[in-house]
Amino acid sequence: MEFTKEELLEIVSNFNLGDSHATEIVPLGNGLINVTWYVETNTHRKYVLQLINTTVFPNVEQLMNNISYVSDMLYEKGMISLNIARTNDGKLYFKYKDLYFRTYRYISDTISVDSTDDLAIIEAAGNYLGQFHMALNDIDVTKISDTIKDFHNTPKRFEKFINDVETGNKERMQEAKEEIDFLMSFKDKVNEVEKGLKEGYIPKRVTHNDTKLNNYLFNTITKKAVCLIDFDTIMVSSALYDFGDATRYLCNKAGESETDLDKVYFDLNLYEPYARGYLEKGKIFLNKKEIELLPYSSLLMAIELSIRFLGDYLQNDVYFKIRYEKENLDRARNQIKVAKDIISKTDQIKNIVNKYSK
């Protein structure tokens, strides 16, 4: 959807920017869900304007209440977080022609990275996630709504995968038979976290649910992690999902779209600093079972991504955007390679977690 500069200035004028008013608006980033603009003002104060994707997040009220509540809690604990600019009449979002917009203060002097060899940055990211979970350890989880039901519920994802296999494109099923057989072997091995949440031996925590490295902001000079961004998937689940998703992503430096599987592996040289950073705080608040399952969490998330990509391929690519016909199959093979490498390195991964959880 295209907007003129005049339309965007009109939209921004409905937000309370204090003694500032917008003078320049330009596109920002390349996000796949929301549309984002960078806003300059006459006082040099900077903001971010976003068009909320209501197809993905239909309940804007719940979405913004989650973000506001968690951000306020983080600020109370002395941490930097998303600073929402409310509308002139005090709301968390503005409706314009059946479209929903929100505005945040721009966090200056920060950078984001998609991947890095800088172990200090990786450790800082892990440490920040530990701080994030610890700061929200005493939050009232009943005040948090699910923005996407069963987002990281691997047993539910597996039920869908089984249905995708049963009803999928027969030609594609034959092509992916080896991958299907491998993933089906995990049918009874993906229930531990959800079982623990249900039975109470794994605590329900406020989690970010999209802890890829590019959702951290780092100080441009010190390289310390300043904050997490993209709070749309803030929900109540397990800290294991956040840790597992972060590590299965960042430890595969080749990225999810790499088709040369010789380049795809789970890099323990990246896992160790992230785990060390996370457990500096994590060992304080995680219980014994959560620490025990940290190595498993990386495998669990690699399997979850594998079944999502492959299931979508079998259903003729109805969910994930693709650039070529077999991209979802290639993505699934990529994550399966990550999963297999994690399995081969299980003892080393456990030793790392044990080393830093004492």
JOFEN-V470517 format. One record per pair of residues at least 24 apart in sequence whose C-alpha atoms are under 10 Angstrom apart, sorted by the first residue. I is the first residue (numbers start at 1). GAP is how many residues later the second one is. D is the distance in Angstrom with one decimal. If there is no record, write none. Layout:
BEGIN
[[I GAP D] [I GAP D]]
END
This chain:
BEGIN
[[1 34 9.0] [1 50 9.9] [7 89 9.9] [8 29 9.1] [8 31 9.6] [8 41 8.8] [9 30 9.2] [10 86 9.8] [11 38 9.1] [11 83 7.9] [11 84 8.9] [11 85 7.3] [11 90 8.0] [11 91 9.6] [12 27 8.6] [12 35 9.6] [12 36 9.7] [12 37 7.4] [12 75 8.9] [12 82 9.1] [12 89 8.9] [12 90 8.9] [12 91 7.9] [13 74 8.7] [13 75 8.5] [14 72 8.9] [14 73 5.7] [14 74 5.8] [14 75 8.5] [14 79 9.6] [14 80 7.3] [14 81 9.7] [14 82 9.9] [15 34 9.9] [15 69 9.9] [15 70 6.4] [15 71 5.8] [15 72 3.9] [15 73 5.3] [15 74 8.4] [15 75 8.7] [15 76 8.9] [15 77 9.2] [15 78 8.5] [15 79 7.8] [15 86 9.8] [15 87 8.4] [15 88 7.3] [15 89 9.9] [16 68 10.0] [16 69 6.2] [16 70 5.9] [16 71 5.3] [16 72 5.0] [16 73 8.4] [16 74 8.3] [16 75 9.9] [16 87 9.4] [17 24 8.9] [17 28 8.7] [17 29 9.5] [17 30 8.7] [17 68 6.8] [17 69 8.4] [17 70 8.7] [17 71 8.7] [17 86 9.4] [17 87 9.8] [17 88 9.0] [18 25 10.0] [18 27 9.8] [18 67 9.2] [18 70 9.7] [19 24 7.9] [19 26 9.7] [20 24 8.3] [20 25 7.3] [20 26 9.5] [21 24 9.1] [22 24 8.8] [22 25 8.9] [25 24 8.7] [32 289 9.1] [33 24 9.6] [33 199 9.9] [34 67 9.8] [34 196 9.9] [34 198 9.9] [35 66 9.5] [36 65 9.7] [36 66 9.8] [36 67 9.6] [37 66 9.5] [38 65 9.9] [38 66 9.9] [38 67 9.9] [38 68 8.0] [39 64 9.4] [39 65 9.8] [39 66 9.3] [39 67 8.4] [40 66 9.6] [45 60 8.2] [45 61 8.1] [45 63 9.6] [46 58 8.9] [46 59 6.2] [46 60 5.2] [46 61 8.1] [46 62 8.1] [47 36 9.6] [47 37 9.5] [47 38 8.6] [47 56 6.7] [47 57 5.6] [47 58 4.4] [47 59 4.4] [47 60 8.2] [47 61 9.7] [48 36 9.6] [48 37 9.5] [48 54 8.3] [48 55 5.5] [48 56 5.1] [48 57 6.2] [48 58 5.6] [48 59 9.1] [49 36 9.7] [49 52 7.0] [49 53 5.9] [49 54 4.6] [49 55 6.7] [49 56 9.0] [49 57 9.3] [50 43 9.7] [50 50 8.4] [50 51 5.5] [50 52 5.4] [50 53 6.3] [50 54 8.4] [51 42 9.8] [51 43 9.6] [51 44 9.9] [51 45 10.0] [51 48 7.3] [51 49 5.9] [51 50 4.6] [51 51 6.8] [51 52 9.1] [52 41 9.3] [52 47 7.6] [52 48 5.6] [52 49 5.8] [52 50 7.3] [52 180 9.5] [53 46 8.7] [53 47 8.0] [53 48 9.3] [54 44 10.0] [54 45 8.1] [54 46 7.7] [56 91 8.7] [56 92 8.0] [56 176 9.8] [57 90 6.4] [57 91 7.4] [57 175 8.1] [57 176 9.3] [58 89 8.4] [58 90 9.6] [59 86 9.9] [59 87 9.9] [59 88 7.5] [59 89 10.0] [60 32 9.3] [60 33 8.1] [60 40 7.7] [60 41 9.6] [60 42 10.0] [60 87 9.0] [60 172 9.9] [61 30 9.6] [61 31 8.1] [61 32 8.3] [62 81 9.7] [62 82 8.1] [62 83 6.3] [62 84 8.2] [62 85 7.3] [63 29 9.9] [63 81 9.0] [63 82 7.6] [63 83 8.4] [63 84 6.2] [63 85 9.9] [63 168 8.7] [63 169 6.5] [63 170 8.3] [63 171 8.4] [63 172 9.6] [64 27 9.6] [64 28 6.4] [64 29 7.5] [64 38 8.7] [64 83 9.9] [64 167 9.1] [64 168 8.1] [65 27 7.8] [65 78 8.6] [65 79 8.0] [65 80 8.5] [66 77 7.6] [66 78 5.6] [66 79 6.7] [66 80 9.0] [66 81 8.8] [66 165 8.2] [66 166 8.2] [66 167 9.1] [66 168 6.8] [66 169 7.8] [67 25 9.5] [67 77 9.1] [67 163 9.2] [67 164 6.0] [67 165 7.1] [67 166 9.1] [67 167 7.1] [67 168 9.7] [68 24 8.0] [68 163 9.5] [69 70 9.4] [69 71 9.8] [69 74 8.1] [69 75 8.2] [70 65 9.8] [70 66 7.7] [70 69 8.4] [70 70 10.0] [70 73 9.7] [70 74 8.6] [70 136 8.5] [70 137 10.0] [70 161 8.8] [70 164 8.3] [70 165 9.9] [71 65 10.0] [71 160 9.0] [73 62 7.8] [73 63 7.1] [73 65 9.7] [73 66 7.7] [74 57 9.7] [74 58 7.7] [74 61 6.5] [74 62 7.3] [74 153 9.8] [75 60 9.6] [76 59 9.1] [77 54 9.9] [77 55 9.8] [77 57 9.9] [77 58 6.4] [77 59 8.8] [78 57 9.2] [79 49 10.0] [79 52 8.9] [79 53 8.6] [79 56 8.5] [79 147 8.2] [79 148 7.7] [80 27 9.1] [80 146 6.6] [80 147 6.0] [80 148 8.9] [81 24 9.8] [81 26 8.9] [81 145 8.3] [81 146 5.9] [81 147 7.1] [81 148 7.6] [81 150 9.8] [82 24 8.6] [82 25 8.3] [82 145 8.3] [82 146 8.3] [82 147 6.9] [82 148 8.7] [82 149 8.4] [83 24 8.8] [107 110 8.6] [107 112 9.8] [107 119 9.1] [107 120 9.2] [108 109 9.8] [108 111 8.7] [108 112 9.2] [109 108 9.3] [109 109 8.3] [109 110 6.0] [109 111 5.6] [109 112 8.1] [109 117 9.8] [110 106 9.5] [110 107 5.7] [110 108 5.2] [110 109 4.5] [110 110 5.0] [110 111 8.5] [110 112 9.8] [110 113 8.6] [110 114 9.5] [110 115 8.9] [110 116 7.7] [110 117 9.5] [111 103 9.2] [111 105 8.4] [111 106 5.5] [111 107 5.3] [111 108 6.5] [111 109 5.9] [111 110 9.7] [111 112 8.6] [111 114 9.5] [111 115 9.5] [112 101 7.9] [112 102 5.5] [112 103 7.1] [112 104 6.1] [112 105 5.0] [112 106 6.3] [112 107 9.1] [112 108 9.2] [112 113 9.6] [112 117 10.0] [113 99 9.8] [113 100 6.6] [113 101 5.1] [113 102 8.3] [113 103 7.9] [113 104 8.1] [113 105 8.6] [114 98 8.1] [114 99 5.9] [114 100 4.8] [114 101 8.6] [114 102 9.6] [114 135 9.8] [114 136 8.4] [114 139 9.3] [114 141 9.0] [115 97 9.4] [115 98 6.9] [115 99 7.6] [115 134 9.2] [115 135 6.7] [115 136 9.1] [115 137 9.1] [115 138 6.5] [115 139 8.8] [115 140 8.4] [116 97 9.0] [116 134 8.4] [116 135 9.9] [116 137 7.8] [116 154 9.3] [117 136 8.7] [117 152 9.4] [117 153 7.9] [118 105 9.5] [118 152 9.0] [119 150 8.3] [119 151 6.8] [119 152 9.6] [119 153 9.2] [119 154 6.4] [119 155 8.2] [120 102 9.8] [120 103 7.5] [120 104 8.1] [120 105 9.9] [120 153 7.6] [120 154 9.1] [120 157 9.4] [121 92 9.7] [121 95 9.9] [121 97 7.7] [121 98 9.8] [121 101 9.4] [121 102 6.0] [121 103 6.7] [121 104 7.4] [121 152 9.0] [121 153 8.9] [121 156 10.0] [122 91 8.2] [122 101 9.6] [122 102 9.5] [122 103 9.1] [122 128 8.4] [122 129 9.8] [122 148 7.1] [122 149 8.6] [122 150 9.2] [122 151 6.3] [122 152 5.4] [122 153 9.2] [122 154 9.8] [122 155 8.1] [123 101 9.0] [123 102 9.1] [123 147 8.6] [123 148 9.0] [123 149 8.3] [123 150 4.6] [123 151 4.5] [123 152 7.5] [123 153 6.7] [123 154 4.7] [123 155 7.6] [124 92 9.6] [124 94 8.4] [124 99 7.7] [124 100 5.6] [124 101 5.4] [124 102 9.1] [124 149 8.4] [124 150 7.5] [124 152 9.5] [124 153 6.2] [124 154 8.4] [125 86 9.4] [125 87 9.8] [125 88 7.4] [125 90 9.7] [125 91 6.9] [125 92 8.8] [125 93 8.4] [125 98 9.7] [125 99 7.9] [125 100 5.7] [125 101 9.0] [125 102 9.0] [125 103 9.0] [125 121 9.3] [125 148 9.2] [125 149 6.8] [125 150 9.7] [125 152 7.3] [125 153 7.9] [126 85 9.8] [126 87 9.6] [126 90 10.0] [126 99 8.9] [126 117 8.3] [126 120 8.5] [126 121 9.1] [126 145 9.5] [126 146 9.8] [126 147 7.6] [126 148 4.5] [126 149 6.3] [126 150 7.3] [126 151 4.6] [126 152 4.3] [126 153 8.0] [126 154 9.0] [126 155 9.4] [126 156 9.7] [127 97 9.3] [127 98 8.1] [127 146 9.2] [127 147 7.3] [127 148 8.2] [127 149 7.6] [127 150 3.9] [127 151 4.3] [127 152 7.3] [127 153 6.8] [127 154 6.9] [127 155 8.6] [128 88 8.7] [128 96 8.7] [128 97 6.1] [128 98 7.8] [128 99 7.2] [128 100 8.1] [128 146 9.8] [128 149 7.7] [128 150 7.1] [128 152 9.9] [128 153 8.8] [129 78 9.6] [129 79 9.1] [129 82 8.3] [129 87 9.2] [129 96 9.2] [129 98 8.9] [129 99 8.1] [129 110 9.4] [129 113 8.2] [129 114 8.0] [129 117 9.4] [129 145 9.5] [129 148 8.5] [129 149 6.2] [129 150 9.5] [129 152 8.8] [129 153 8.8] [130 109 9.3] [130 113 9.1] [130 145 9.6] [130 147 7.5] [130 148 4.7] [130 149 6.8] [130 150 7.4] [130 151 5.1] [130 152 5.4] [130 153 9.0] [130 154 9.5] [130 155 9.1] [130 156 9.6] [131 96 9.9] [131 146 9.6] [131 147 7.9] [131 148 9.7] [131 149 9.0] [131 150 6.2] [131 151 8.0] [132 74 9.3] [132 75 8.6] [132 76 8.9] [132 95 8.5] [132 96 8.4] [132 146 9.8] [132 149 9.3] [132 150 9.9] [133 72 7.6] [133 73 7.2] [133 74 7.1] [133 75 8.9] [133 106 7.2] [133 109 9.5] [133 145 9.6] [133 148 8.7] [133 149 8.0] [133 152 8.6] [133 153 9.3] [134 71 9.6] [134 72 9.8] [134 147 7.0] [134 148 7.3] [134 150 8.3] [134 151 6.5] [134 152 8.8] [135 71 9.9] [135 146 10.0] [135 150 10.0] [136 69 7.7] [136 70 6.5] [136 71 8.7] [137 66 9.8] [137 67 9.5] [137 68 6.8] [137 69 7.6] [137 148 7.7] [137 149 9.6] [138 67 8.8] [138 68 9.4] [139 66 8.3] [139 67 7.6] [140 65 9.4] [140 66 8.9] [141 63 7.9] [141 64 7.1] [141 65 6.7] [141 94 8.6] [141 95 6.5] [141 96 9.6] [142 94 8.7] [143 92 9.9] [143 93 9.7] [144 62 7.9] [144 90 8.0] [144 91 6.2] [144 92 6.8] [145 88 9.9] [145 89 8.5] [145 90 6.4] [145 91 7.7] [146 87 8.1] [146 88 7.9] [146 89 5.5] [146 90 7.3] [146 91 9.6] [147 85 7.4] [147 86 6.3] [147 87 7.6] [147 88 7.0] [147 89 10.0] [148 84 9.3] [148 85 7.2] [148 86 9.4] [148 87 8.4] [149 86 9.2] [150 85 10.0] [150 87 9.2] [151 58 8.1] [151 82 8.4] [151 84 9.1] [151 86 9.3] [152 41 10.0] [152 42 9.3] [152 57 7.5] [152 58 9.9] [152 83 10.0] [152 85 7.8] [152 86 8.9] [152 89 6.9] [152 90 9.4] [152 93 9.7] [152 149 8.6] [152 152 8.3] [153 37 9.2] [153 38 8.7] [153 40 8.5] [153 41 6.7] [153 84 8.8] [153 85 9.9] [153 88 9.2] [153 151 8.8] [154 33 9.9] [154 35 9.8] [154 36 6.2] [154 37 7.1] [154 38 9.5] [154 39 8.6] [154 40 7.8] [154 87 9.8] [154 146 7.7] [154 147 8.2] [154 149 8.6] [154 150 6.0] [154 151 9.5] [154 153 9.4] [154 154 9.9] [155 32 8.1] [155 33 8.7] [155 34 9.0] [155 35 6.0] [155 36 5.8] [155 37 9.2] [155 38 9.4] [155 39 7.6] [155 40 9.6] [155 149 9.1] [156 34 9.7] [156 35 9.4] [156 38 9.6] [157 33 9.7] [157 147 7.1] [157 148 9.4] [157 150 7.6] [157 151 7.3] [157 154 9.5] [158 25 9.3] [158 26 8.8] [158 28 9.0] [158 29 7.0] [158 30 9.7] [158 32 8.2] [158 33 9.7] [158 145 9.5] [158 146 7.8] [158 149 7.1] [158 150 8.6] [158 153 9.4] [159 28 8.9] [160 147 8.9] [160 148 8.7] [160 151 7.9] [161 26 9.9] [161 143 9.7] [161 145 9.8] [161 146 6.1] [161 147 7.1] [161 148 9.6] [161 149 8.1] [161 150 5.4] [161 151 8.6] [161 153 9.3] [161 154 9.9] [162 25 9.1] [162 145 9.2] [162 149 8.3] [163 148 8.6] [163 152 9.8] [164 143 9.4] [164 144 9.6] [164 146 8.8] [164 147 5.4] [164 148 7.6] [164 149 9.0] [164 150 6.4] [164 151 6.3] [165 145 9.1] [165 146 6.9] [165 147 9.8] [165 148 9.9] [165 149 6.7] [165 150 8.3] [166 148 9.4] [167 147 8.3] [167 148 7.7] [168 143 8.1] [168 144 9.0] [168 145 8.5] [168 146 4.8] [168 147 5.1] [168 148 7.8] [169 144 8.5] [169 145 5.4] [169 146 6.2] [169 147 7.0] [170 144 8.0] [170 145 9.8] [171 143 8.8] [172 138 9.7] [172 141 7.6] [172 142 5.9] [172 143 8.9] [172 144 8.6] [172 154 9.6] [172 157 9.1] [173 137 9.5] [173 138 9.7] [173 140 9.0] [173 141 6.3] [173 142 9.7] [174 140 9.9] [175 139 9.8] [175 154 9.4] [176 134 8.2] [176 137 9.4] [176 138 8.6] [176 153 7.7] [176 156 9.7] [176 157 9.3] [179 127 9.0] [179 128 9.4] [179 131 8.2] [179 150 9.1] [179 153 8.1] [179 154 7.2] [179 157 7.7] [180 126 9.8] [180 127 8.5] [180 130 8.1] [180 131 9.2] [180 152 10.0] [182 121 10.0] [182 154 8.4] [182 158 9.7] [183 120 7.3] [183 121 9.5] [183 123 7.9] [183 124 7.1] [183 127 9.6] [183 153 8.1] [183 156 9.9] [184 123 9.3] [186 114 9.4] [186 117 8.1] [189 111 8.7] [190 106 9.6] [190 107 9.7] [190 109 9.5] [190 110 6.6] [190 111 9.6] [190 113 8.5] [190 114 8.7] [191 109 9.5] [192 101 8.8] [192 104 9.5] [192 105 9.8] [192 108 9.6] [193 44 9.3] [193 45 7.4] [193 46 9.9] [193 47 7.8] [193 48 8.6] [193 96 9.9] [193 97 8.9] [193 100 8.4] [193 103 9.7] [193 104 8.6] [193 107 9.3] [194 43 8.7] [194 44 8.5] [196 42 9.3] [196 93 9.0] [196 94 9.5] [197 40 7.7] [197 41 7.4] [201 86 8.6] [201 87 9.4] [201 88 7.2] [201 89 8.7] [202 35 9.5] [202 36 7.3] [202 37 9.1] [202 38 9.3] [202 84 9.2] [202 85 7.8] [202 86 9.3] [202 87 6.8] [202 88 6.5] [202 91 9.9] [203 33 9.8] [203 34 8.2] [203 35 6.8] [203 36 8.5] [203 83 8.7] [203 84 8.3] [203 86 9.7] [203 87 8.5] [204 31 9.8] [204 32 6.2] [204 33 5.3] [204 34 5.6] [204 35 8.0] [205 30 8.3] [205 31 5.4] [205 32 5.5] [205 33 5.6] [205 34 6.4] [205 35 9.8] [206 28 6.9] [206 29 5.7] [206 30 4.5] [206 31 6.4] [206 32 7.6] [206 33 7.8] [207 24 9.5] [207 26 8.2] [207 27 5.7] [207 28 5.6] [207 29 5.9] [207 30 6.2] [207 31 6.7] [207 32 6.1] [207 33 9.2] [207 34 8.1] [207 35 6.6] [207 36 9.8] [208 24 8.3] [208 25 6.0] [208 26 4.6] [208 27 6.7] [208 28 8.7] [208 29 9.1] [208 30 9.8] [208 31 8.7] [208 33 9.0] [208 34 6.6] [209 24 5.7] [209 25 6.4] [209 26 7.4] [209 27 9.2] [209 28 8.5] [209 29 9.1] [209 30 8.8] [209 31 9.8] [209 32 6.8] [209 33 5.5] [209 34 9.2] [209 35 10.0] [209 36 7.9] [209 37 9.2] [210 24 8.5] [210 31 9.0] [210 32 7.0] [210 33 9.9] [210 35 7.3] [210 36 7.8] [211 30 9.0] [211 31 5.9] [211 32 7.6] [211 33 9.0] [211 34 6.4] [211 35 5.0] [211 36 8.8] [211 38 8.7] [211 39 9.6] [212 30 8.9] [212 31 9.7] [212 33 7.0] [212 34 5.1] [212 35 8.2] [212 36 9.0] [212 37 6.3] [212 38 7.0] [213 32 9.9] [213 33 6.8] [213 34 9.0] [213 36 7.7] [213 37 6.4] [214 36 9.5] [215 31 10.0] [238 52 8.8] [239 43 9.6] [239 47 8.6] [239 51 8.0] [239 55 9.2] [239 58 9.5] [240 46 9.8] [240 50 6.9] [240 51 8.7] [240 53 7.4] [240 54 6.2] [240 55 9.3] [240 56 8.8] [240 57 5.7] [240 58 8.4] [240 60 9.4] [240 61 9.4] [241 53 9.2] [241 56 6.5] [241 57 8.2] [241 59 8.4] [241 60 7.1] [242 55 8.7] [242 56 9.4] [242 59 9.2] [243 31 9.2] [243 32 8.5] [243 35 8.3] [243 51 7.3] [243 52 9.3] [243 54 7.0] [243 55 7.3] [243 58 9.3] [244 49 9.6] [244 50 7.1] [244 51 7.9] [244 52 7.8] [244 53 4.4] [244 54 3.9] [244 55 7.3] [244 56 7.2] [244 57 5.8] [244 58 8.2] [245 52 7.7] [245 53 6.3] [245 54 9.0] [245 55 8.6] [245 56 5.5] [245 57 7.6] [245 59 9.5] [245 60 9.2] [246 25 9.7] [246 28 8.9] [246 51 9.8] [246 52 8.0] [246 55 9.0] [247 24 6.5] [247 25 9.8] [247 27 7.6] [247 28 8.5] [247 48 9.6] [247 50 8.8] [247 51 6.0] [247 52 9.3] [247 54 8.9] [247 55 9.4] [248 49 8.7] [248 50 5.2] [248 51 7.3] [248 52 9.0] [248 53 6.7] [248 54 6.0] [248 55 9.8] [248 57 9.6] [248 87 8.5] [248 90 7.3] [248 91 8.4] [248 94 8.7] [249 49 8.9] [249 52 9.1] [249 53 8.4] [249 86 9.3] [249 89 9.2] [250 24 9.1] [251 47 9.7] [251 87 8.8] [252 82 9.3] [252 83 9.0] [252 85 9.8] [252 86 7.1] [254 80 9.3] [255 76 9.3] [255 79 8.4] [255 80 9.4] [256 49 9.6] [256 74 8.8] [256 75 5.9] [256 76 8.6] [256 77 9.4] [256 78 6.2] [256 79 6.9] [256 82 9.5] [257 70 7.6] [257 71 8.8] [257 73 7.1] [257 74 5.6] [257 75 9.2] [257 76 9.6] [257 77 7.2] [257 78 9.3] [258 69 9.8] [258 72 7.8] [258 73 7.5] [258 75 9.5] [258 76 6.8] [258 77 9.8] [259 68 8.8] [259 70 9.8] [259 71 6.0] [259 72 7.7] [259 74 8.2] [259 75 6.9] [260 70 9.3] [260 74 8.5] [261 69 9.3] [261 72 8.0] [261 73 6.5] [261 74 9.7] [261 75 9.9] [261 76 7.1] [261 77 9.3] [262 72 9.9] [262 75 9.2] [263 71 9.6] [263 74 9.9] [264 69 9.9] [264 70 6.8] [264 71 8.6] [264 72 9.8] [264 73 6.7] [264 74 6.7] [264 77 8.9] [265 69 8.9] [265 70 9.2] [265 71 10.0] [265 72 6.7] [265 73 5.4] [265 74 8.7] [265 75 8.7] [265 76 6.0] [265 77 8.2] [266 32 9.7] [266 71 8.7] [266 72 5.7] [266 73 8.1] [266 74 9.0] [266 75 5.9] [266 76 6.1] [266 77 9.7] [266 78 9.7] [266 79 8.5] [267 71 9.4] [267 74 9.0] [267 75 9.1] [267 78 9.7] [268 74 9.3] [268 77 8.5] [268 80 8.2] [268 81 7.5] [268 84 9.0] [271 27 10.0] [271 78 8.1] [271 81 8.5] [271 82 9.7] [272 76 9.9] [272 77 8.2] [272 79 9.9] [272 80 6.3] [272 81 8.2] [272 83 9.8] [272 84 9.1] [273 79 9.5] [273 83 9.9] [275 74 9.5] [275 77 7.5] [275 78 6.7] [275 80 9.8] [275 81 7.5] [275 82 9.1] [276 76 8.1] [276 77 7.8] [276 79 8.6] [276 80 5.7] [276 81 8.3] [277 79 8.8] [278 75 10.0] [278 78 9.1] [278 79 9.5] [279 74 8.0] [279 75 9.8] [279 76 9.7] [279 77 6.1] [279 78 5.9] [279 79 9.1] [280 76 7.3] [280 77 7.7] [280 78 9.6] [281 76 9.4] [282 74 9.6] [282 75 7.8] [283 73 8.1] [283 74 5.3] [283 75 7.3] [284 73 8.8] [284 74 9.9] [286 71 9.6] [288 69 9.7] [291 59 9.8] [291 62 7.6] [291 63 8.4] [291 66 7.4] [292 58 8.3] [292 61 8.3] [292 62 8.5] [292 65 9.7] [293 57 9.2] [293 60 9.6] [294 55 9.0] [294 56 8.3] [294 59 7.4] [294 60 10.0] [295 47 8.7] [295 48 9.7] [295 50 9.8] [295 51 7.2] [295 52 9.1] [295 53 9.5] [295 54 6.0] [295 55 5.9] [295 56 9.4] [295 57 9.0] [295 58 7.2] [295 59 9.9] [296 46 8.9] [296 47 9.1] [296 50 8.3] [296 53 9.2] [296 54 8.9] [298 40 9.4] [298 41 8.2] [298 44 7.6] [298 45 9.9] [298 51 9.7] [299 36 9.6] [299 37 9.6] [299 39 8.1] [299 40 5.5] [299 41 8.4] [299 42 9.2] [299 43 6.2] [299 44 7.4] [299 47 9.3] [300 39 8.2] [301 34 9.2] [301 38 8.7] [302 30 9.3] [302 32 9.4] [302 33 5.6] [302 34 7.0] [302 35 9.0] [302 36 6.6] [302 37 5.5] [302 38 9.3] [302 40 8.9] [303 29 9.0] [303 32 7.1] [303 33 6.8] [303 34 10.0] [303 35 8.9] [303 36 6.4] [303 37 9.6] [304 28 9.8] [304 31 9.0] [304 32 9.8] [304 35 9.9] [305 26 8.6] [305 27 7.2] [305 29 9.7] [305 30 6.7] [305 31 8.7] [305 34 9.9] [306 24 9.9] [306 25 7.4] [306 26 4.5] [306 27 7.3] [306 28 8.0] [306 29 5.4] [306 30 6.0] [306 31 9.5] [306 32 9.5] [306 33 8.7] [307 25 7.1] [307 28 9.1] [307 29 9.1] [308 24 7.8] [309 24 8.9] [309 25 9.9] [309 26 8.9] [310 25 9.9]]
END
